[in-house]
Amino acid sequence: MRRRVYVWEVPVRLTHWVNVLSIVMLSFTGYYIANPYIFVSPREPWGIYFMGTMRFLHFAFAYVFVASLLLRTYWAFVGNQWASWRGLFPFLTKEGRTNMWHAIQYYFFLRRNPPEVAGHNALAGTSYMIIVFLYGLSVFTGFTLYGQLHPASIWHTLTNWVTSLVSLQTLRLGHHIIMYLILAFVVHHVYAAWLIDMEEGNGLMSSIFSGYKFLPKDQQPDWIEQVIAQNGKQNGKEPQIAKAETRTVER
């Protein structure tokens, strides 16, 4: 018997897929801007504007990406326990470190079973902390480059000091390296998600669409639930463990 638990709320799922679309479009257009690998005949009526179209799409999706990050950041403070910002810093708590060590043992084939969690395991949480940092660095370097081409924009005013520290070419190189690191993470992320879904059989892959996972009826609160419950006790608040909707189902 398993219980259906509502883990991923709408803003979490929405920003996840907006980020996916944004990363694909930003990578595609960004690589073209740096290396125009698509030849368009100037005889085509839209040919002479092709680079401009690519740049417009790149900038447009940059703003979409930033809006998605802002929404997800806000939800990290008002969402449920599995959306909490604390999930990015598991190494700060005993529960998180224990779960992280369990995950490391599993990935290095030193332990047969993955850690039982409703949300992300602690090792995944740490990797997301790094990815969020890369997101921020990508946005910062991107708008710094944008500001240099648009001296009347607010981005030039806010980021012009950066060019006194590093050259524009170094910024471009850094911007591209970050793109490759994020794409490498995407490959690992998809692989790890499929692996854990097959190992745990809890509907992990479908949960990013529906929000629901199917957990063993006797599964104990995971590390992030314990951390938030402990934090609630310290602040004199009622612990909010497993606040999400549950329903027992046969699987």
N, C-alpha and C positions, 0 to 999 in steps of 0.2 A: 504494500500500500504506500502511496505517495501523496503528498499534499501539494496543492498548487499555490505558489507564492508569487505575489506581484512584486517583482524586484526592480525592474527598470521602468521608471516613470516616463511619461510622455516627453518632457524636455530632455531627458537623457537620451532617449531613442532618437528624437528629432535632431539634436545636435550631432549625434553620432553619424547619421546619414548625411547631414549637411556637410560635415567635415570630410566624409568620404568623397562626395561630389566635388567639394572645393579642392581637395588635395589632387584629385585626378585632373581637374581643369587647370589648376595653378601649375602643376608639373608639366602638363602638355604644352600650355602656352608659354610658360617660362623657358622651357628648353628650346622652343621655337624662336623666342626673342633672342636668345643667346646664340643659336645656331639654326638659321632658317633652312630647314631640311625639306620643306615643301616648296616646290617651284610652281609659281603661278605666272602664266604668260601675261605680259603687260597689255596684250591685245584684249584680254578679258576686261569688261567694263569695271569689275570690282577688283581686278588684279593689283592695281597701284595702291589700293587701300587695305591689302591683305595684312601687312604688318601692323597697320593701325588697328584693324579689327582684333588681331591677336593681343595687342597691348590693352585694348579696351576690355576684352574678356578677362585678361589677367588682373587688371585693376578692379573690375567689378566683382570678381570672385574673391579678391583680397578683402574687400569690405564685407562680403557675405561671410567669409571665414572669421573675420574679427567679430561680427555680430554674433555668430554661433559661439565663439569662445567666451564672449561676455555673458551670454545667456547661461552657458554651462557653469561659469564661475559663480554667477548669482545662485544657481540651483544647488551648488555645492554647499551653500549655507542654509538653504531653506528646504531642501529635498529630504528624502528618507535616508536611513542609515547607509544604504549602499551607494548613494550619490554624494555622501559627505566628503568634504575636503580632507578629512582625516585619513581617508583611504589612500592618499598619496604619500603619507608619511608613516608607514607601518613600523619602521625601525625605531620609532620614538617610544613604543610601548612594548611591554613584555609579551602580550598576546600577539602583536604583530611580528615580533622577532621569532617567536616560536613557530608561527604559521609560515613565515618566510623560509626558515630552515627546513621545514617539512617539504615545501615546494621545491627547494634546491635539491634535496635528496631525491625527490621524485624525478625531476628532470635529468639528474645524473644517474638514473637507474639504481639508486641505492635504497629506494623504497618503492614498493609495488603500487600502492594506492595514492592518488593525489589528495591533497588536503580538502576536507569537506567544507565548502563555503557556499553561501547563497549568492553572494556577489563575486568580487574578484579575490583571488588569493593575494597574500601580502607581497609576494614577489612580483606579481603583475602590477600591484599598486605602485611599487617602487619604479617599475619600468614606465608607468604612466606619468609619474612625477617627472622623469627625464624627458618624456615626449612633450609634456606641457611646457617644459622649459624650452625645448626646441621650437615648439609652436611660437612662443613669445619671441625668441631670438629671430625666427624667420620673419615674423611680422615687423619687428623692429628694423632689421636690415633692409627689408623690402620697402618700408615707408621712408627709410633714410635715402635709398636710391631714388625713390619716386620724388622726394623733396628736392634733390639736386637737379632734376629736370623741370621742376615746377617751383621756381624761386618765390613765386607769389603765394604759394600754398602754406597752410599752417604746419605741414610736415617739414618744410624747409626751416621754419623758425624753431621747431622743436628738436630737430636732429642735425642741424648744420654743424654743431660742435664735433660730431663724430668724425667728420672728414679731416679734422685737425689731428686726429689720433691715428687713423688708418686711411689708406688710399681707397679710391672708389673701386679699383680693380680687386683689392683684397676683400672689400665688402661683397662684390659680385661673386667672388670665389666662395666666400663663406656662405652666402645665400644659396649657392648651388650645392655645396657640401651638405647643408642642412636638408635640402630636398632629398638627396640620396639616402641620408640617414633615416628620414621619415619613411621613404619607400621601402627600405630594408626592414624597418619595423613592421610595416604593413604585411609583408610576406610572412614574417614570423608570427604576427598576430593572428592571421587567418589559419595558419598551420596549427598553432597552439589551441585556438578555439575549437577546431575540428577534433583535435586529439582529446581534449578534456570532455567534449560532448560525447565522444564514443566511450571514453573511460567511465564517466559518471552516469551517462544516460539520463541527464536531467533537462534536456531540451535547451541547452545553452545557445545553439545557433538560432533556433526559432525565437528565443526570448528577446533578441534584439529587435524583432518585429512585433511580438505580442506583449512583451514585458513580463511574461510569466515563465517561471521555472518550476520543475517538478522535483521536489526534494523528498528524501526518505522521511517517513513520518516521525522517526525517532532521532532525526539529525539535530544536534545541539546548536545553539547560537554560534555563529562564526566569529572570527576575531574582531571584525569591525563592530558587530553588534555588542560584543563584550566591552570594547573600548568606549563606545558611546554610552552604554549603560553605566559603566564605572564613572565616566565623566559626569553623568546626570546625578549620581549619588554624591559626588564631591561638591556639586553645585546645589545640592538639596532638592533636586528635581526627581520626579518619578521616572525610573528607567523606561526607555522606549524600545525594548527588544521585540523583534518580530512584529512590528506594528502593522506590517503589510497584510493585505487580505489573504486568507488561506482557505482552502477547501480540499478535503480529502478525496482523492480519486484513485481508481484502480489502474495500475500499469504493470 
